[in-house]
Amino acid sequence: MSVAVQHRINDPGKFWGKAQELVPNLPEGIQLHHCMPTKDGTRGICIWEGESVEKIRTYLEGHMSSFSNNDYFEVENRDAIALPSGVVGAGAGAGA
């Protein structure tokens, strides 16, 4: 399952330092695919893969909750480019 995590970071130095320690040593079953921070490091969006939202939340909160407030939600990766699968914009037909 793909899980997006939105981080609102209150201590960028500690948060990103801890991230540098954790990412090379992730537990089996949890994988980080993308991480996109703001230039000042106070916010970030990361795309994870794992068994469940709760497994990823439990792992990250155990390490990062003192440096950030985090929102977790399942995301669809089947057709990930600009719009999520199943979303059709105004005037767009099926297959658009």
C-alpha positions in Angstrom: 0.0 0.0 0.0 1.2 3.5 -0.8 1.0 6.0 2.1 1.6 9.8 1.8 2.9 11.6 4.9 2.7 15.3 5.2 5.2 16.6 7.7 4.9 20.0 9.5 8.4 20.3 10.9 9.2 22.3 14.1 12.9 21.6 14.2 14.3 21.0 10.6 17.8 20.3 11.7 16.9 17.5 14.0 14.1 16.2 11.8 16.3 15.9 8.6 19.3 14.7 10.7 17.1 11.9 12.1 15.8 11.1 8.6 19.4 10.6 7.4 19.9 8.1 10.1 16.6 6.2 9.6 16.3 5.8 5.8 19.3 3.5 5.3 18.1 1.3 8.1 14.3 1.0 7.5 12.7 -2.1 8.9 11.6 -4.9 6.6 8.3 -4.1 5.0 8.7 -0.3 5.0 10.1 1.5 2.0 10.5 5.2 1.3 9.9 6.1 -2.4 9.9 9.9 -2.5 10.6 12.7 -0.1 10.0 16.3 -1.2 10.9 19.0 1.4 10.3 22.7 1.1 13.5 24.8 0.6 13.5 25.9 4.3 12.9 22.3 5.5 9.9 23.1 7.6 7.5 21.0 5.5 7.8 17.8 3.6 5.7 15.3 1.7 6.9 11.7 1.6 5.6 8.7 -0.2 6.0 5.4 1.6 5.1 1.8 0.9 4.1 -0.6 3.7 1.5 -3.0 5.0 -0.8 -0.3 6.3 -1.0 3.3 7.2 -0.9 2.3 10.9 2.4 0.4 10.5 4.1 3.4 8.9 2.5 5.8 11.4 3.7 3.7 14.3 7.2 3.5 13.0 7.6 7.2 12.1 5.9 8.6 15.2 8.3 6.6 17.3 11.2 8.5 15.8 9.9 11.8 14.5 6.9 13.0 16.5 9.1 15.3 18.7 10.3 17.1 15.6 7.1 17.3 13.5 3.4 17.0 13.3 2.4 14.4 10.7 -0.7 13.5 8.7 -0.9 10.0 7.2 -3.2 8.8 4.4 -3.4 6.0 1.9 -2.8 7.2 -1.7 -3.5 5.5 -5.1 -0.4 4.9 -7.1 -1.9 3.0 -10.1 -2.0 5.9 -12.5 0.0 8.4 -10.6 1.1 11.3 -12.8 -0.9 14.5 -12.2 -4.3 13.3 -11.2 -5.3 10.3 -9.1 -7.0 7.4 -10.8 -10.8 7.7 -11.0 -10.6 11.5 -11.2 -11.9 13.0 -14.4 -11.5 16.8 -14.9 -14.2 19.0 -16.5 -14.5 18.2 -20.2 -12.2 15.1 -20.0 -13.6 11.8 -21.1 -12.7 8.3 -20.2 -9.2 7.6 -21.3 -8.2 11.2 -21.2 
